[in-house]
Amino acid sequence: MSSNSKLISEKLKYEIAKELGVYDQVKKDGGWGNIPSKTCGNIVTKAIEIANRKVEEE
């Protein structure tokens, strides 16, 4: 896998960040650097749940 490939799109990350209530912090800080690792893990977990639902729908 190329180092430039993304597993989670920026759009999806921002959508989940809004859902988890950290979007404003990401925008204020201009990036993900100050978001706690637990919250980033929650974003990944949510993205996996979404992907699993899409697979099940097929």
Residue frames as a rotation matrix with the C-alpha (Angstrom) as fourth column:
MET 1
0.582 0.814 0.000 0.00
0.814 -0.582 0.000 0.00
0.000 0.000 -1.000 0.00
SER 2
-0.108 -0.593 0.798 1.32
0.565 -0.697 -0.441 3.42
0.818 0.403 0.410 -0.91
SER 3
-0.625 -0.185 -0.758 2.10
0.766 -0.332 -0.550 5.90
-0.150 -0.925 0.350 1.85
ASN 4
-0.958 0.283 -0.052 -0.16
-0.287 -0.929 0.234 8.41
0.018 0.239 0.971 0.07
SER 5
-0.418 0.861 -0.289 -3.25
0.185 0.392 0.901 6.23
0.889 0.323 -0.324 0.17
LYS 6
-0.696 0.278 0.662 -5.88
-0.699 -0.474 -0.536 7.13
0.165 -0.836 0.524 2.72
LEU 7
-0.882 0.388 -0.269 -7.96
0.423 0.902 -0.085 4.62
0.209 -0.189 -0.959 4.56
ILE 8
0.044 0.889 -0.456 -10.48
0.880 -0.251 -0.403 7.21
-0.472 -0.384 -0.793 5.75
SER 9
-0.068 -0.031 0.997 -11.43
0.759 -0.651 0.031 10.15
0.648 0.759 0.067 3.56
GLU 10
-0.957 -0.289 0.024 -11.11
0.225 -0.789 -0.572 13.65
0.184 -0.542 0.820 4.97
LYS 11
-0.408 0.883 0.231 -14.82
-0.562 -0.442 0.699 14.15
0.720 0.155 0.677 4.39
LEU 12
0.351 0.538 -0.766 -15.69
0.228 0.744 0.628 11.10
0.908 -0.395 0.139 6.49
LYS 13
-0.468 -0.590 -0.658 -13.29
0.803 0.027 -0.595 12.13
0.369 -0.807 0.462 9.26
TYR 14
-0.949 0.121 0.291 -14.92
-0.183 -0.963 -0.197 15.56
0.256 -0.240 0.936 9.44
GLU 15
-0.043 0.993 -0.113 -18.42
-0.448 0.082 0.890 14.09
0.893 0.089 0.441 9.43
ILE 16
0.280 0.088 -0.956 -17.56
0.622 0.742 0.250 11.78
0.731 -0.664 0.153 12.31
ALA 17
-0.774 -0.594 -0.221 -15.76
0.573 -0.506 -0.645 14.61
0.271 -0.625 0.732 14.15
LYS 18
-0.596 0.655 0.465 -18.99
-0.533 -0.756 0.381 16.62
0.600 -0.021 0.799 13.93
GLU 19
0.348 0.767 -0.539 -20.92
-0.110 0.604 0.789 13.65
0.931 -0.216 0.295 15.30
LEU 20
0.145 -0.392 -0.908 -18.45
0.860 0.504 -0.081 13.25
0.489 -0.769 0.411 18.18
GLY 21
0.917 0.366 -0.158 -18.44
0.397 -0.798 0.454 16.99
0.040 -0.479 -0.877 18.92
VAL 22
0.221 -0.912 -0.345 -14.77
0.518 -0.190 0.834 17.71
-0.826 -0.364 0.430 18.13
TYR 23
0.296 -0.057 0.953 -15.16
0.945 -0.127 -0.301 19.32
0.138 0.990 0.016 14.71
ASP 24
0.945 0.105 0.310 -14.99
0.085 -0.993 0.078 22.88
0.317 -0.048 -0.947 16.06
GLN 25
0.642 -0.765 0.050 -11.72
-0.166 -0.074 0.983 22.08
-0.749 -0.639 -0.174 17.86
VAL 26
0.081 -0.596 0.799 -10.22
0.814 0.502 0.292 20.61
-0.575 0.627 0.526 14.68
LYS 27
0.488 0.173 0.855 -11.19
0.747 -0.589 -0.308 23.69
0.451 0.789 -0.417 12.69
LYS 28
0.994 -0.093 0.060 -10.03
-0.111 -0.833 0.542 26.09
-0.001 -0.546 -0.838 15.42
ASP 29
0.423 -0.887 0.189 -6.62
-0.123 0.150 0.981 24.42
-0.898 -0.438 -0.045 15.70
GLY 30
0.344 -0.247 -0.906 -6.27
-0.921 -0.277 -0.274 23.93
-0.184 0.929 -0.323 11.96
GLY 31
-0.226 -0.415 -0.881 -5.75
-0.597 0.774 -0.212 20.19
0.770 0.478 -0.422 12.22
TRP 32
0.648 0.530 -0.547 -5.90
-0.064 0.754 0.654 17.04
0.759 -0.388 0.523 14.26
GLY 33
-0.268 -0.957 -0.110 -2.79
0.042 0.102 -0.994 17.64
0.962 -0.271 0.013 16.40
ASN 34
-0.783 -0.043 0.621 -4.61
-0.568 -0.359 -0.741 18.64
0.254 -0.933 0.256 19.60
ILE 35
0.371 0.919 -0.136 -7.35
-0.794 0.390 0.467 16.02
0.482 -0.066 0.874 19.39
PRO 36
-0.003 -0.386 0.923 -6.83
-0.849 0.488 0.201 13.32
-0.528 -0.783 -0.329 22.05
SER 37
-0.807 -0.399 -0.435 -5.74
-0.575 0.697 0.428 9.91
0.132 0.596 -0.792 20.76
LYS 38
-0.723 0.620 0.305 -8.81
0.287 0.671 -0.684 8.32
-0.629 -0.407 -0.663 22.38
THR 39
0.210 0.812 -0.544 -11.05
-0.286 -0.481 -0.828 10.57
-0.935 0.330 0.131 20.26
CYS 40
-0.222 -0.366 -0.904 -9.06
-0.970 -0.009 0.242 9.70
-0.096 0.930 -0.353 17.13
GLY 41
-0.987 -0.118 0.109 -9.54
-0.121 0.992 -0.019 6.05
-0.106 -0.032 -0.994 18.02
ASN 42
-0.278 0.959 0.062 -13.27
0.206 0.123 -0.971 6.67
-0.938 -0.257 -0.231 18.36
ILE 43
0.170 0.272 -0.947 -13.27
-0.802 -0.521 -0.293 8.20
-0.573 0.809 0.129 14.87
VAL 44
-0.685 -0.489 -0.540 -11.58
-0.711 0.612 0.347 5.10
0.161 0.622 -0.767 13.46
THR 45
-0.861 0.411 0.300 -14.01
0.185 0.802 -0.568 2.82
-0.474 -0.434 -0.766 15.32
LYS 46
0.065 0.932 -0.357 -16.97
-0.154 -0.344 -0.926 4.75
-0.986 0.115 0.121 13.93
ALA 47
-0.064 -0.167 -0.984 -15.52
-0.974 -0.203 0.098 4.60
-0.216 0.965 -0.149 10.41
ILE 48
-0.951 -0.290 -0.105 -15.16
-0.303 0.941 0.150 0.82
0.055 0.174 -0.983 10.72
GLU 49
-0.493 0.849 0.191 -18.78
0.247 0.347 -0.905 0.54
-0.834 -0.398 -0.381 11.88
ILE 50
0.235 0.562 -0.793 -19.91
-0.606 -0.553 -0.572 2.57
-0.760 0.615 0.210 8.86
ALA 51
-0.438 -0.481 -0.760 -17.84
-0.895 0.309 0.320 0.40
0.081 0.820 -0.566 6.49
ASN 52
-0.968 0.087 0.236 -19.23
0.023 0.965 -0.263 -2.79
-0.250 -0.249 -0.936 8.03
ARG 53
-0.097 0.991 -0.097 -22.81
0.007 -0.097 -0.995 -1.54
-0.995 -0.097 0.003 7.58
LYS 54
0.147 0.103 -0.984 -22.12
-0.904 -0.389 -0.176 -0.77
-0.401 0.916 0.036 3.92
VAL 55
-0.800 -0.487 -0.350 -20.69
-0.583 0.769 0.262 -4.25
0.142 0.414 -0.899 3.38
GLU 56
-0.776 0.550 0.309 -23.70
0.216 0.692 -0.689 -5.84
-0.593 -0.468 -0.656 5.05
GLU 57
0.099 0.847 -0.522 -26.07
-0.363 -0.458 -0.812 -3.83
-0.927 0.270 0.262 2.83
GLU 58
-0.349 -0.317 -0.882 -24.48
-0.925 -0.037 0.379 -5.23
-0.153 0.948 -0.280 -0.35
